[in-house]
Amino acid sequence: CLLKACQNALEFRRRKFQTNAANLKQQLSWKFNGHLRKKGISGLIKVDYENMTLSIEVQMPQDTSNRAVRDTRGLSGSFVA
């Protein structure tokens, strides 16, 4: 009975963690895109919890080659709220 209660509690915590992770991922994307829009830039942020990676692609408006910026050192300004 105690083992079952612990398993149920663990499963509840796991589901809550996954929900929070998904919500955080969505909020990060919205905030990132909001900051980019203020600068007239478009972009994409990808969070991969499984591989523990964060990928950022930024499309500059004057970039006629339609290629994403991969080197963030070329960007100026701050994206911190």
Phi, psi and omega in degrees: 000316178294320178298316179297319178297319179294319178296318178296318179296319179296316179296320177299315180294322179296314179296319179296319178298315180296320177296315179297320179297317179295319178295319179295319178300315180294317180296319178299317179297315179298314181295315180301311180294327176297317178294320179296318180300323179299331181264002180074028183241151173245157181188185184212139175235131182239127178250125178239098182294325183297315179265001179054052179232155176229119181246135180234130174234133182234131179253114179281141184295328182273001181280099182281346180281351177063031178255144181283147175283127181251342180255105184292347178293340179280352180267144177247159179093176183245142176252014182273134180284000000 
